Amino acid sequence: MALPHERSHTTPTGRTDSTGGDVLRIILAILLPPLGVFFQVGFGMHFWINIVLTLLGYIPGIIHAIWVIARR
């Protein structure tokens, strides 16, 4: 049985909306963008793209990280 803060809801478009984990990942994405992406997708292509974007500029890394997290 899931705790109330761990439940996911289905949106009208059929996407699953998770609140607790996504909020933590977005906070991590703001503080350290590659870490937020890692917790979302692991060591995939988006993680390495985010490393490069963060090295080129902190803001592009944050934007990409939030996009990867929200896209799910």
N, C-alpha and C positions, 0 to 999 in steps of 0.2 A: 504494500500500500504506500503510495507516494504522499509525502507531506504536502500541505496546501501550497507552500512556496515553491515546490518542485514540479507542480503540475504544468502540463503544456496545454494550450488551447488551440483549437483549429480555427483559423480565420475564414471568412467567406470565400477567399480564393483557394482554400484548401491547404494553405501553408501552416506549419506548426509554429506557434508563438510561445517561446520560452522566456520567462522574465528574469529569474534569479541568475542563471549562468551567463546570459547575455550581458546583463548589467556589469558583472564582474569582468567579463572579457572586454567590454568597452572601456571600463576604467583602466584596465591593463593596457589597452590599445592607446590610450591617451598618455599614460606614463612611459610605456616602453612598447611601441607599436609591434615589433616582431613577436613579443611574448603573447600579446593578444591574438595574433594570427596563428601562432603555434598552438595555443589551446583550442583554436577553432578547427584547424585543418591539419595540424602536425607538420612534419618536415616535407611538405609538398611544394609545388611550384609557387603558390602564392606566398609561402613563407620566405622563399629566396628572393622573390620580387620585392617583398616588403623590406627585406634587409637592404637591398640596393637602394630603394626609394628613401629609406630612413637615412642611409649614408649620404645620399645626395641632398637631402633636406628633411628636417624633422616633420614639417607640416604635410608633405606628400605621403610620408610613411603613416601618419595618423589617419589621413583621409582614406588611404588604401585599406588600412586595418579595419576601420569602421565599416567600410564598404563590404569587405569580406565577411565580417560578423553579421551585418544586417542582411546580406544577400541570402543567407541560409534561411 
